[in-house]
Amino acid sequence: MNGSQQICFTDSAGKTLFSIPDNGLLCLFYGNGDRHFAVCHRLDDTHAKIDGVNYSLPDFAKRMKHNQISFAPA
């Protein structure tokens, strides 16, 4: 049933933004106009491996805000 699990992304304040399926794609938008697509693997309710790096989802949102990178489902 792993295919039906979702990764729930939040903003830096913890507000739910969207969910993507386990092994889904996330699009990162950089301030210079570049885009990057990252594969996301669900680890548990609050953690995911994003582009090969393990993150706490709240920490990922804070890091993206700090680096002025927006993100959305691909």
PDB file of N, CA, C, O and CB in Angstrom:
ATOM      1  N   MET A   1       0.808  -1.199   0.000  1.00  0.00           N
ATOM      2  CA  MET A   1       0.000   0.000   0.000  1.00  0.00           C
ATOM      3  C   MET A   1       0.851   1.261   0.000  1.00  0.00           C
ATOM      4  O   MET A   1       0.317   2.363   0.131  1.00  0.00           O
ATOM      5  CB  MET A   1      -0.919  -0.001   1.188  1.00  0.00           C
ATOM      6  N   ASN A   2       2.146   1.121  -0.143  1.00  0.00           N
ATOM      7  CA  ASN A   2       3.037   2.270  -0.087  1.00  0.00           C
ATOM      8  C   ASN A   2       2.709   3.310  -1.145  1.00  0.00           C
ATOM      9  O   ASN A   2       2.913   4.501  -0.911  1.00  0.00           O
ATOM     10  CB  ASN A   2       4.462   1.821  -0.244  1.00  0.00           C
ATOM     11  N   GLY A   3       2.202   2.892  -2.309  1.00  0.00           N
ATOM     12  CA  GLY A   3       1.898   3.816  -3.376  1.00  0.00           C
ATOM     13  C   GLY A   3       0.801   4.803  -3.039  1.00  0.00           C
ATOM     14  O   GLY A   3       0.705   5.855  -3.671  1.00  0.00           O
ATOM     15  N   SER A   4      -0.038   4.487  -2.048  1.00  0.00           N
ATOM     16  CA  SER A   4      -1.144   5.379  -1.700  1.00  0.00           C
ATOM     17  C   SER A   4      -0.763   6.377  -0.609  1.00  0.00           C
ATOM     18  O   SER A   4      -1.568   7.246  -0.275  1.00  0.00           O
ATOM     19  CB  SER A   4      -2.344   4.566  -1.251  1.00  0.00           C
ATOM     20  N   GLN A   5       0.428   6.278  -0.052  1.00  0.00           N
ATOM     21  CA  GLN A   5       0.837   7.201   1.003  1.00  0.00           C
ATOM     22  C   GLN A   5       1.184   8.552   0.414  1.00  0.00           C
ATOM     23  O   GLN A   5       1.677   8.651  -0.710  1.00  0.00           O
ATOM     24  CB  GLN A   5       2.029   6.641   1.784  1.00  0.00           C
ATOM     25  N   GLN A   6       0.917   9.598   1.192  1.00  0.00           N
ATOM     26  CA  GLN A   6       1.128  10.971   0.750  1.00  0.00           C
ATOM     27  C   GLN A   6       2.202  11.647   1.597  1.00  0.00           C
ATOM     28  O   GLN A   6       2.415  11.290   2.755  1.00  0.00           O
ATOM     29  CB  GLN A   6      -0.185  11.767   0.817  1.00  0.00           C
ATOM     30  N   ILE A   7       2.870  12.622   1.001  1.00  0.00           N
ATOM     31  CA  ILE A   7       3.805  13.491   1.710  1.00  0.00           C
ATOM     32  C   ILE A   7       3.113  14.835   1.814  1.00  0.00           C
ATOM     33  O   ILE A   7       2.784  15.450   0.800  1.00  0.00           O
ATOM     34  CB  ILE A   7       5.213  13.600   0.973  1.00  0.00           C
ATOM     35  N   CYS A   8       2.891  15.296   3.040  1.00  0.00           N
ATOM     36  CA  CYS A   8       2.163  16.544   3.280  1.00  0.00           C
ATOM     37  C   CYS A   8       3.158  17.682   3.520  1.00  0.00           C
ATOM     38  O   CYS A   8       3.860  17.697   4.531  1.00  0.00           O
ATOM     39  CB  CYS A   8       1.197  16.396   4.492  1.00  0.00           C
ATOM     40  N   PHE A   9       3.211  18.624   2.594  1.00  0.00           N
ATOM     41  CA  PHE A   9       4.114  19.764   2.708  1.00  0.00           C
ATOM     42  C   PHE A   9       3.409  20.925   3.396  1.00  0.00           C
ATOM     43  O   PHE A   9       2.225  21.176   3.176  1.00  0.00           O
ATOM     44  CB  PHE A   9       4.628  20.193   1.322  1.00  0.00           C
ATOM     45  N   THR A  10       4.170  21.629   4.237  1.00  0.00           N
ATOM     46  CA  THR A  10       3.648  22.784   4.970  1.00  0.00           C
ATOM     47  C   THR A  10       4.513  24.000   4.673  1.00  0.00           C
ATOM     48  O   THR A  10       5.605  23.886   4.116  1.00  0.00           O
ATOM     49  CB  THR A  10       3.602  22.503   6.499  1.00  0.00           C
ATOM     50  N   ASP A  11       4.001  25.168   5.057  1.00  0.00           N
ATOM     51  CA  ASP A  11       4.845  26.360   4.992  1.00  0.00           C
ATOM     52  C   ASP A  11       5.685  26.416   6.261  1.00  0.00           C
ATOM     53  O   ASP A  11       5.603  25.514   7.094  1.00  0.00           O
ATOM     54  CB  ASP A  11       3.987  27.664   4.824  1.00  0.00           C
ATOM     55  N   SER A  12       6.485  27.454   6.418  1.00  0.00           N
ATOM     56  CA  SER A  12       7.395  27.535   7.565  1.00  0.00           C
ATOM     57  C   SER A  12       6.655  27.712   8.886  1.00  0.00           C
ATOM     58  O   SER A  12       7.239  27.498   9.949  1.00  0.00           O
ATOM     59  CB  SER A  12       8.368  28.680   7.373  1.00  0.00           C
ATOM     60  N   ALA A  13       5.372  28.102   8.840  1.00  0.00           N
ATOM     61  CA  ALA A  13       4.562  28.246  10.056  1.00  0.00           C
ATOM     62  C   ALA A  13       3.788  26.971  10.377  1.00  0.00           C
ATOM     63  O   ALA A  13       3.084  26.913  11.385  1.00  0.00           O
ATOM     64  CB  ALA A  13       3.590  29.415   9.907  1.00  0.00           C
ATOM     65  N   GLY A  14       3.912  25.949   9.529  1.00  0.00           N
ATOM     66  CA  GLY A  14       3.240  24.683   9.773  1.00  0.00           C
ATOM     67  C   GLY A  14       1.884  24.541   9.111  1.00  0.00           C
ATOM     68  O   GLY A  14       1.207  23.534   9.319  1.00  0.00           O
ATOM     69  N   LYS A  15       1.468  25.517   8.321  1.00  0.00           N
ATOM     70  CA  LYS A  15       0.182  25.453   7.620  1.00  0.00           C
ATOM     71  C   LYS A  15       0.311  24.525   6.408  1.00  0.00           C
ATOM     72  O   LYS A  15       1.238  24.659   5.608  1.00  0.00           O
ATOM     73  CB  LYS A  15      -0.285  26.880   7.177  1.00  0.00           C
ATOM     74  N   THR A  16      -0.628  23.586   6.283  1.00  0.00           N
ATOM     75  CA  THR A  16      -0.599  22.648   5.169  1.00  0.00           C
ATOM     76  C   THR A  16      -0.764  23.375   3.841  1.00  0.00           C
ATOM     77  O   THR A  16      -1.671  24.189   3.673  1.00  0.00           O
ATOM     78  CB  THR A  16      -1.691  21.591   5.331  1.00  0.00           C
ATOM     79  N   LEU A  17       0.123  23.070   2.903  1.00  0.00           N
ATOM     80  CA  LEU A  17       0.073  23.664   1.564  1.00  0.00           C
ATOM     81  C   LEU A  17      -0.509  22.696   0.539  1.00  0.00           C
ATOM     82  O   LEU A  17      -1.438  23.036  -0.193  1.00  0.00           O
ATOM     83  CB  LEU A  17       1.469  24.102   1.128  1.00  0.00           C
ATOM     84  N   PHE A  18       0.047  21.487   0.495  1.00  0.00           N
ATOM     85  CA  PHE A  18      -0.375  20.487  -0.487  1.00  0.00           C
ATOM     86  C   PHE A  18       0.242  19.150  -0.111  1.00  0.00           C
ATOM     87  O   PHE A  18       1.121  19.073   0.747  1.00  0.00           O
ATOM     88  CB  PHE A  18       0.035  20.902  -1.935  1.00  0.00           C
ATOM     89  N   SER A  19      -0.230  18.110  -0.760  1.00  0.00           N
ATOM     90  CA  SER A  19       0.338  16.772  -0.604  1.00  0.00           C
ATOM     91  C   SER A  19       0.702  16.231  -1.972  1.00  0.00           C
ATOM     92  O   SER A  19       0.067  16.551  -2.977  1.00  0.00           O
ATOM     93  CB  SER A  19      -0.653  15.818   0.120  1.00  0.00           C
ATOM     94  N   ILE A  20       1.738  15.406  -1.992  1.00  0.00           N
ATOM     95  CA  ILE A  20       2.094  14.681  -3.208  1.00  0.00           C
ATOM     96  C   ILE A  20       2.240  13.210  -2.834  1.00  0.00           C
ATOM     97  O   ILE A  20       2.503  12.891  -1.674  1.00  0.00           O
ATOM     98  CB  ILE A  20       3.419  15.246  -3.859  1.00  0.00           C
ATOM     99  N   PRO A  21       2.074  12.319  -3.795  1.00  0.00           N
ATOM    100  CA  PRO A  21       2.237  10.897  -3.478  1.00  0.00           C
ATOM    101  C   PRO A  21       3.691  10.543  -3.183  1.00  0.00           C
ATOM    102  O   PRO A  21       4.618  11.209  -3.644  1.00  0.00           O
ATOM    103  CB  PRO A  21       1.722  10.041  -4.629  1.00  0.00           C
ATOM    104  N   ASP A  22       3.865   9.481  -2.405  1.00  0.00           N
ATOM    105  CA  ASP A  22       5.198   8.941  -2.173  1.00  0.00           C
ATOM    106  C   ASP A  22       5.839   8.686  -3.537  1.00  0.00           C
ATOM    107  O   ASP A  22       5.184   8.161  -4.438  1.00  0.00           O
ATOM    108  CB  ASP A  22       5.146   7.626  -1.309  1.00  0.00           C
ATOM    109  N   ASN A  23       7.092   9.047  -3.693  1.00  0.00           N
ATOM    110  CA  ASN A  23       7.852   8.955  -4.944  1.00  0.00           C
ATOM    111  C   ASN A  23       7.406   9.987  -5.977  1.00  0.00           C
ATOM    112  O   ASN A  23       7.722   9.861  -7.160  1.00  0.00           O
ATOM    113  CB  ASN A  23       7.716   7.562  -5.529  1.00  0.00           C
ATOM    114  N   GLY A  24       6.670  11.011  -5.528  1.00  0.00           N
ATOM    115  CA  GLY A  24       6.223  12.074  -6.427  1.00  0.00           C
ATOM    116  C   GLY A  24       7.312  13.110  -6.655  1.00  0.00           C
ATOM    117  O   GLY A  24       8.389  13.051  -6.061  1.00  0.00           O
ATOM    118  N   LEU A  25       7.005  14.061  -7.532  1.00  0.00           N
ATOM    119  CA  LEU A  25       7.956  15.117  -7.880  1.00  0.00           C
ATOM    120  C   LEU A  25       7.554  16.447  -7.269  1.00  0.00           C
ATOM    121  O   LEU A  25       6.377  16.805  -7.223  1.00  0.00           O
ATOM    122  CB  LEU A  25       8.069  15.255  -9.392  1.00  0.00           C
ATOM    123  N   LEU A  26       8.561  17.168  -6.803  1.00  0.00           N
ATOM    124  CA  LEU A  26       8.407  18.514  -6.267  1.00  0.00           C
ATOM    125  C   LEU A  26       9.176  19.449  -7.191  1.00  0.00           C
ATOM    126  O   LEU A  26      10.281  19.125  -7.628  1.00  0.00           O
ATOM    127  CB  LEU A  26       8.919  18.615  -4.776  1.00  0.00           C
ATOM    128  N   CYS A  27       8.598  20.600  -7.487  1.00  0.00           N
ATOM    129  CA  CYS A  27       9.281  21.593  -8.317  1.00  0.00           C
ATOM    130  C   CYS A  27       9.753  22.727  -7.420  1.00  0.00           C
ATOM    131  O   CYS A  27       8.966  23.314  -6.678  1.00  0.00           O
ATOM    132  CB  CYS A  27       8.346  22.128  -9.451  1.00  0.00           C
ATOM    133  N   LEU A  28      11.044  23.031  -7.493  1.00  0.00           N
ATOM    134  CA  LEU A  28      11.637  24.129  -6.731  1.00  0.00           C
ATOM    135  C   LEU A  28      11.862  25.295  -7.679  1.00  0.00           C
ATOM    136  O   LEU A  28      12.426  25.128  -8.760  1.00  0.00           O
ATOM    137  CB  LEU A  28      12.976  23.695  -6.045  1.00  0.00           C
ATOM    138  N   PHE A  29      11.415  26.482  -7.267  1.00  0.00           N
ATOM    139  CA  PHE A  29      11.533  27.684  -8.088  1.00  0.00           C
ATOM    140  C   PHE A  29      12.519  28.639  -7.424  1.00  0.00           C
ATOM    141  O   PHE A  29      12.287  29.114  -6.312  1.00  0.00           O
ATOM    142  CB  PHE A  29      10.145  28.368  -8.288  1.00  0.00           C
ATOM    143  N   TYR A  30      13.613  28.913  -8.111  1.00  0.00           N
ATOM    144  CA  TYR A  30      14.656  29.792  -7.586  1.00  0.00           C
ATOM    145  C   TYR A  30      14.411  31.225  -8.038  1.00  0.00           C
ATOM    146  O   TYR A  30      13.771  31.460  -9.063  1.00  0.00           O
ATOM    147  CB  TYR A  30      16.050  29.317  -8.040  1.00  0.00           C
ATOM    148  N   GLY A  31      14.920  32.173  -7.276  1.00  0.00           N
ATOM    149  CA  GLY A  31      14.727  33.588  -7.554  1.00  0.00           C
ATOM    150  C   GLY A  31      15.276  34.042  -8.892  1.00  0.00           C
ATOM    151  O   GLY A  31      14.812  35.042  -9.441  1.00  0.00           O
ATOM    152  N   ASN A  32      16.260  33.324  -9.430  1.00  0.00           N
ATOM    153  CA  ASN A  32      16.853  33.700 -10.717  1.00  0.00           C
ATOM    154  C   ASN A  32      16.090  33.122 -11.906  1.00  0.00           C
ATOM    155  O   ASN A  32      16.510  33.275 -13.053  1.00  0.00           O
ATOM    156  CB  ASN A  32      18.296  33.242 -10.773  1.00  0.00           C
ATOM    157  N   GLY A  33      14.962  32.455 -11.626  1.00  0.00           N
ATOM    158  CA  GLY A  33      14.150  31.884 -12.700  1.00  0.00           C
ATOM    159  C   GLY A  33      14.403  30.413 -12.962  1.00  0.00           C
ATOM    160  O   GLY A  33      13.656  29.782 -13.710  1.00  0.00           O
ATOM    161  N   ASP A  34      15.446  29.854 -12.359  1.00  0.00           N
ATOM    162  CA  ASP A  34      15.725  28.430 -12.536  1.00  0.00           C
ATOM    163  C   ASP A  34      14.667  27.593 -11.830  1.00  0.00           C
ATOM    164  O   ASP A  34      14.075  28.014 -10.836  1.00  0.00           O
ATOM    165  CB  ASP A  34      17.127  28.079 -12.005  1.00  0.00           C
ATOM    166  N   ARG A  35      14.443  26.392 -12.371  1.00  0.00           N
ATOM    167  CA  ARG A  35      13.559  25.411 -11.747  1.00  0.00           C
ATOM    168  C   ARG A  35      14.329  24.110 -11.591  1.00  0.00           C
ATOM    169  O   ARG A  35      15.199  23.784 -12.398  1.00  0.00           O
ATOM    170  CB  ARG A  35      12.256  25.196 -12.587  1.00  0.00           C
ATOM    171  N   HIS A  36      13.996  23.381 -10.549  1.00  0.00           N
ATOM    172  CA  HIS A  36      14.615  22.083 -10.310  1.00  0.00           C
ATOM    173  C   HIS A  36      13.521  21.127  -9.871  1.00  0.00           C
ATOM    174  O   HIS A  36      12.663  21.487  -9.065  1.00  0.00           O
ATOM    175  CB  HIS A  36      15.756  22.174  -9.239  1.00  0.00           C
ATOM    176  N   PHE A  37      13.548  19.917 -10.395  1.00  0.00           N
ATOM    177  CA  PHE A  37      12.576  18.904 -10.014  1.00  0.00           C
ATOM    178  C   PHE A  37      13.256  17.906  -9.089  1.00  0.00           C
ATOM    179  O   PHE A  37      14.351  17.422  -9.377  1.00  0.00           O
ATOM    180  CB  PHE A  37      11.980  18.194 -11.263  1.00  0.00           C
ATOM    181  N   ALA A  38      12.597  17.604  -7.975  1.00  0.00           N
ATOM    182  CA  ALA A  38      13.165  16.710  -6.968  1.00  0.00           C
ATOM    183  C   ALA A  38      12.211  15.549  -6.705  1.00  0.00           C
ATOM    184  O   ALA A  38      11.012  15.752  -6.516  1.00  0.00           O
ATOM    185  CB  ALA A  38      13.459  17.476  -5.656  1.00  0.00           C
ATOM    186  N   VAL A  39      12.754  14.332  -6.693  1.00  0.00           N
ATOM    187  CA  VAL A  39      11.970  13.156  -6.326  1.00  0.00           C
ATOM    188  C   VAL A  39      11.858  13.120  -4.810  1.00  0.00           C
ATOM    189  O   VAL A  39      12.837  13.353  -4.102  1.00  0.00           O
ATOM    190  CB  VAL A  39      12.618  11.840  -6.877  1.00  0.00           C
ATOM    191  N   CYS A  40      10.650  12.824  -4.310  1.00  0.00           N
ATOM    192  CA  CYS A  40      10.394  12.820  -2.867  1.00  0.00           C
ATOM    193  C   CYS A  40       9.935  11.438  -2.415  1.00  0.00           C
ATOM    194  O   CYS A  40       9.008  10.862  -2.985  1.00  0.00           O
ATOM    195  CB  CYS A  40       9.336  13.883  -2.497  1.00  0.00           C
ATOM    196  N   HIS A  41      10.589  10.920  -1.395  1.00  0.00           N
ATOM    197  CA  HIS A  41      10.237   9.628  -0.815  1.00  0.00           C
ATOM    198  C   HIS A  41       9.770   9.854   0.619  1.00  0.00           C
ATOM    199  O   HIS A  41      10.477  10.469   1.418  1.00  0.00           O
ATOM    200  CB  HIS A  41      11.446   8.636  -0.863  1.00  0.00           C
ATOM    201  N   ARG A  42       8.595   9.362   0.940  1.00  0.00           N
ATOM    202  CA  ARG A  42       8.046   9.504   2.290  1.00  0.00           C
ATOM    203  C   ARG A  42       8.817   8.601   3.243  1.00  0.00           C
ATOM    204  O   ARG A  42       9.021   7.419   2.965  1.00  0.00           O
ATOM    205  CB  ARG A  42       6.528   9.162   2.318  1.00  0.00           C
ATOM    206  N   LEU A  43       9.244   9.169   4.369  1.00  0.00           N
ATOM    207  CA  LEU A  43       9.901   8.377   5.408  1.00  0.00           C
ATOM    208  C   LEU A  43       8.931   8.088   6.543  1.00  0.00           C
ATOM    209  O   LEU A  43       8.859   6.961   7.033  1.00  0.00           O
ATOM    210  CB  LEU A  43      11.146   9.106   5.943  1.00  0.00           C
ATOM    211  N   ASP A  44       8.180   9.110   6.963  1.00  0.00           N
ATOM    212  CA  ASP A  44       7.104   8.966   7.941  1.00  0.00           C
ATOM    213  C   ASP A  44       6.223  10.204   7.825  1.00  0.00           C
ATOM    214  O   ASP A  44       6.356  10.959   6.863  1.00  0.00           O
ATOM    215  CB  ASP A  44       7.666   8.790   9.410  1.00  0.00           C
ATOM    216  N   ASP A  45       5.326  10.429   8.784  1.00  0.00           N
ATOM    217  CA  ASP A  45       4.375  11.539   8.679  1.00  0.00           C
ATOM    218  C   ASP A  45       5.036  12.907   8.600  1.00  0.00           C
ATOM    219  O   ASP A  45       4.458  13.830   8.026  1.00  0.00           O
ATOM    220  CB  ASP A  45       3.444  11.514   9.848  1.00  0.00           C
ATOM    221  N   THR A  46       6.226  13.062   9.157  1.00  0.00           N
ATOM    222  CA  THR A  46       6.849  14.390   9.210  1.00  0.00           C
ATOM    223  C   THR A  46       8.240  14.447   8.576  1.00  0.00           C
ATOM    224  O   THR A  46       8.945  15.447   8.716  1.00  0.00           O
ATOM    225  CB  THR A  46       6.944  14.839  10.638  1.00  0.00           C
ATOM    226  N   HIS A  47       8.631  13.385   7.885  1.00  0.00           N
ATOM    227  CA  HIS A  47       9.956  13.346   7.263  1.00  0.00           C
ATOM    228  C   HIS A  47       9.869  12.789   5.845  1.00  0.00           C
ATOM    229  O   HIS A  47       9.045  11.924   5.546  1.00  0.00           O
ATOM    230  CB  HIS A  47      10.924  12.497   8.108  1.00  0.00           C
ATOM    231  N   ALA A  48      10.739  13.306   4.979  1.00  0.00           N
ATOM    232  CA  ALA A  48      10.815  12.813   3.606  1.00  0.00           C
ATOM    233  C   ALA A  48      12.244  12.939   3.105  1.00  0.00           C
ATOM    234  O   ALA A  48      13.012  13.783   3.566  1.00  0.00           O
ATOM    235  CB  ALA A  48       9.839  13.586   2.679  1.00  0.00           C
ATOM    236  N   LYS A  49      12.579  12.089   2.159  1.00  0.00           N
ATOM    237  CA  LYS A  49      13.856  12.209   1.459  1.00  0.00           C
ATOM    238  C   LYS A  49      13.553  12.999   0.192  1.00  0.00           C
ATOM    239  O   LYS A  49      12.825  12.530  -0.683  1.00  0.00           O
ATOM    240  CB  LYS A  49      14.511  10.784   1.137  1.00  0.00           C
ATOM    241  N   ILE A  50      14.118  14.204   0.099  1.00  0.00           N
ATOM    242  CA  ILE A  50      13.858  15.109  -1.014  1.00  0.00           C
ATOM    243  C   ILE A  50      15.158  15.283  -1.788  1.00  0.00           C
ATOM    244  O   ILE A  50      16.140  15.813  -1.268  1.00  0.00           O
ATOM    245  CB  ILE A  50      13.303  16.488  -0.516  1.00  0.00           C
ATOM    246  N   ASP A  51      15.149  14.835  -3.018  1.00  0.00           N
ATOM    247  CA  ASP A  51      16.339  14.895  -3.872  1.00  0.00           C
ATOM    248  C   ASP A  51      17.536  14.214  -3.199  1.00  0.00           C
ATOM    249  O   ASP A  51      18.672  14.678  -3.305  1.00  0.00           O
ATOM    250  CB  ASP A  51      16.683  16.358  -4.208  1.00  0.00           C
ATOM    251  N   GLY A  52      17.256  13.107  -2.506  1.00  0.00           N
ATOM    252  CA  GLY A  52      18.313  12.319  -1.887  1.00  0.00           C
ATOM    253  C   GLY A  52      18.741  12.756  -0.500  1.00  0.00           C
ATOM    254  O   GLY A  52      19.640  12.151   0.084  1.00  0.00           O
ATOM    255  N   VAL A  53      18.110  13.812   0.050  1.00  0.00           N
ATOM    256  CA  VAL A  53      18.474  14.332   1.372  1.00  0.00           C
ATOM    257  C   VAL A  53      17.292  14.149   2.320  1.00  0.00           C
ATOM    258  O   VAL A  53      16.164  14.511   1.986  1.00  0.00           O
ATOM    259  CB  VAL A  53      18.892  15.837   1.291  1.00  0.00           C
ATOM    260  N   ASN A  54      17.552  13.585   3.506  1.00  0.00           N
ATOM    261  CA  ASN A  54      16.495  13.423   4.505  1.00  0.00           C
ATOM    262  C   ASN A  54      16.187  14.753   5.175  1.00  0.00           C
ATOM    263  O   ASN A  54      17.091  15.452   5.632  1.00  0.00           O
ATOM    264  CB  ASN A  54      16.899  12.379   5.558  1.00  0.00           C
ATOM    265  N   TYR A  55      14.895  15.100   5.230  1.00  0.00           N
ATOM    266  CA  TYR A  55      14.452  16.347   5.855  1.00  0.00           C
ATOM    267  C   TYR A  55      13.286  16.091   6.787  1.00  0.00           C
ATOM    268  O   TYR A  55      12.451  15.223   6.535  1.00  0.00           O
ATOM    269  CB  TYR A  55      14.061  17.378   4.793  1.00  0.00           C
ATOM    270  N   SER A  56      13.236  16.852   7.861  1.00  0.00           N
ATOM    271  CA  SER A  56      11.999  17.061   8.595  1.00  0.00           C
ATOM    272  C   SER A  56      11.221  18.041   7.725  1.00  0.00           C
ATOM    273  O   SER A  56      11.781  19.055   7.309  1.00  0.00           O
ATOM    274  CB  SER A  56      12.241  17.610  10.092  1.00  0.00           C
ATOM    275  N   LEU A  57       9.958  17.775   7.440  1.00  0.00           N
ATOM    276  CA  LEU A  57       9.210  18.643   6.528  1.00  0.00           C
ATOM    277  C   LEU A  57       9.095  20.081   7.023  1.00  0.00           C
ATOM    278  O   LEU A  57       9.191  20.995   6.203  1.00  0.00           O
ATOM    279  CB  LEU A  57       7.832  18.081   6.313  1.00  0.00           C
ATOM    280  N   PRO A  58       8.894  20.337   8.327  1.00  0.00           N
ATOM    281  CA  PRO A  58       8.902  21.737   8.779  1.00  0.00           C
ATOM    282  C   PRO A  58      10.265  22.405   8.565  1.00  0.00           C
ATOM    283  O   PRO A  58      10.326  23.579   8.201  1.00  0.00           O
ATOM    284  CB  PRO A  58       8.519  21.811  10.261  1.00  0.00           C
ATOM    285  N   ASP A  59      11.346  21.674   8.785  1.00  0.00           N
ATOM    286  CA  ASP A  59      12.684  22.236   8.562  1.00  0.00           C
ATOM    287  C   ASP A  59      12.940  22.507   7.081  1.00  0.00           C
ATOM    288  O   ASP A  59      13.585  23.495   6.732  1.00  0.00           O
ATOM    289  CB  ASP A  59      13.756  21.288   9.109  1.00  0.00           C
ATOM    290  N   PHE A  60      12.437  21.635   6.216  1.00  0.00           N
ATOM    291  CA  PHE A  60      12.574  21.859   4.777  1.00  0.00           C
ATOM    292  C   PHE A  60      11.900  23.173   4.388  1.00  0.00           C
ATOM    293  O   PHE A  60      12.474  23.969   3.644  1.00  0.00           O
ATOM    294  CB  PHE A  60      11.965  20.679   3.978  1.00  0.00           C
ATOM    295  N   ALA A  61      10.688  23.402   4.886  1.00  0.00           N
ATOM    296  CA  ALA A  61       9.958  24.638   4.565  1.00  0.00           C
ATOM    297  C   ALA A  61      10.718  25.866   5.066  1.00  0.00           C
ATOM    298  O   ALA A  61      10.801  26.875   4.366  1.00  0.00           O
ATOM    299  CB  ALA A  61       8.542  24.606   5.181  1.00  0.00           C
ATOM    300  N   LYS A  62      11.265  25.781   6.266  1.00  0.00           N
ATOM    301  CA  LYS A  62      12.034  26.912   6.813  1.00  0.00           C
ATOM    302  C   LYS A  62      13.288  27.170   5.983  1.00  0.00           C
ATOM    303  O   LYS A  62      13.643  28.320   5.726  1.00  0.00           O
ATOM    304  CB  LYS A  62      12.422  26.643   8.285  1.00  0.00           C
ATOM    305  N   ARG A  63      13.952  26.105   5.568  1.00  0.00           N
ATOM    306  CA  ARG A  63      15.168  26.248   4.758  1.00  0.00           C
ATOM    307  C   ARG A  63      14.836  26.883   3.407  1.00  0.00           C
ATOM    308  O   ARG A  63      15.565  27.754   2.933  1.00  0.00           O
ATOM    309  CB  ARG A  63      15.851  24.872   4.550  1.00  0.00           C
ATOM    310  N   MET A  64      13.744  26.452   2.792  1.00  0.00           N
ATOM    311  CA  MET A  64      13.347  27.018   1.498  1.00  0.00           C
ATOM    312  C   MET A  64      12.985  28.499   1.648  1.00  0.00           C
ATOM    313  O   MET A  64      13.335  29.313   0.794  1.00  0.00           O
ATOM    314  CB  MET A  64      12.154  26.231   0.905  1.00  0.00           C
ATOM    315  N   LYS A  65      12.289  28.844   2.723  1.00  0.00           N
ATOM    316  CA  LYS A  65      11.938  30.252   2.950  1.00  0.00           C
ATOM    317  C   LYS A  65      13.209  31.081   3.140  1.00  0.00           C
ATOM    318  O   LYS A  65      13.343  32.161   2.564  1.00  0.00           O
ATOM    319  CB  LYS A  65      11.005  30.397   4.190  1.00  0.00           C
ATOM    320  N   HIS A  66      14.132  30.575   3.943  1.00  0.00           N
ATOM    321  CA  HIS A  66      15.391  31.281   4.199  1.00  0.00           C
ATOM    322  C   HIS A  66      16.174  31.515   2.903  1.00  0.00           C
ATOM    323  O   HIS A  66      16.773  32.574   2.713  1.00  0.00           O
ATOM    324  CB  HIS A  66      16.251  30.488   5.197  1.00  0.00           C
ATOM    325  N   ASN A  67      16.162  30.518   2.018  1.00  0.00           N
ATOM    326  CA  ASN A  67      16.901  30.600   0.756  1.00  0.00           C
ATOM    327  C   ASN A  67      16.083  31.220  -0.376  1.00  0.00           C
ATOM    328  O   ASN A  67      16.537  31.273  -1.519  1.00  0.00           O
ATOM    329  CB  ASN A  67      17.362  29.222   0.345  1.00  0.00           C
ATOM    330  N   GLN A  68      14.881  31.686  -0.055  1.00  0.00           N
ATOM    331  CA  GLN A  68      13.984  32.324  -1.029  1.00  0.00           C
ATOM    332  C   GLN A  68      13.705  31.420  -2.227  1.00  0.00           C
ATOM    333  O   GLN A  68      13.759  31.841  -3.382  1.00  0.00           O
ATOM    334  CB  GLN A  68      14.583  33.644  -1.512  1.00  0.00           C
ATOM    335  N   ILE A  69      13.406  30.161  -1.907  1.00  0.00           N
ATOM    336  CA  ILE A  69      13.049  29.169  -2.920  1.00  0.00           C
ATOM    337  C   ILE A  69      11.605  28.762  -2.655  1.00  0.00           C
ATOM    338  O   ILE A  69      11.270  28.339  -1.549  1.00  0.00           O
ATOM    339  CB  ILE A  69      14.020  27.918  -2.888  1.00  0.00           C
ATOM    340  N   SER A  70      10.758  28.887  -3.657  1.00  0.00           N
ATOM    341  CA  SER A  70       9.381  28.426  -3.494  1.00  0.00           C
ATOM    342  C   SER A  70       9.277  27.012  -4.056  1.00  0.00           C
ATOM    343  O   SER A  70      10.112  26.589  -4.856  1.00  0.00           O
ATOM    344  CB  SER A  70       8.371  29.389  -4.204  1.00  0.00           C
ATOM    345  N   PHE A  71       8.249  26.290  -3.633  1.00  0.00           N
ATOM    346  CA  PHE A  71       8.096  24.908  -4.076  1.00  0.00           C
ATOM    347  C   PHE A  71       6.625  24.582  -4.258  1.00  0.00           C
ATOM    348  O   PHE A  71       5.754  25.148  -3.597  1.00  0.00           O
ATOM    349  CB  PHE A  71       8.743  23.936  -3.074  1.00  0.00           C
ATOM    350  N   ALA A  72       6.370  23.654  -5.171  1.00  0.00           N
ATOM    351  CA  ALA A  72       5.003  23.254  -5.508  1.00  0.00           C
ATOM    352  C   ALA A  72       5.042  21.851  -6.102  1.00  0.00           C
ATOM    353  O   ALA A  72       6.099  21.383  -6.526  1.00  0.00           O
ATOM    354  CB  ALA A  72       4.342  24.266  -6.503  1.00  0.00           C
ATOM    355  N   PRO A  73       3.886  21.178  -6.134  1.00  0.00           N
ATOM    356  CA  PRO A  73       3.868  19.869  -6.792  1.00  0.00           C
ATOM    357  C   PRO A  73       4.240  20.014  -8.266  1.00  0.00           C
ATOM    358  O   PRO A  73       3.881  21.001  -8.909  1.00  0.00           O
ATOM    359  CB  PRO A  73       2.478  19.206  -6.652  1.00  0.00           C
ATOM    360  N   ALA A  74       4.948  19.042  -8.789  1.00  0.00           N
ATOM    361  CA  ALA A  74       5.347  19.102 -10.210  1.00  0.00           C
ATOM    362  C   ALA A  74       4.272  18.486 -11.087  1.00  0.00           C
ATOM    363  O   ALA A  74       4.422  18.443 -12.308  1.00  0.00           O
ATOM    364  CB  ALA A  74       6.696  18.376 -10.437  1.00  0.00           C
TER     365      ALA A  74
END
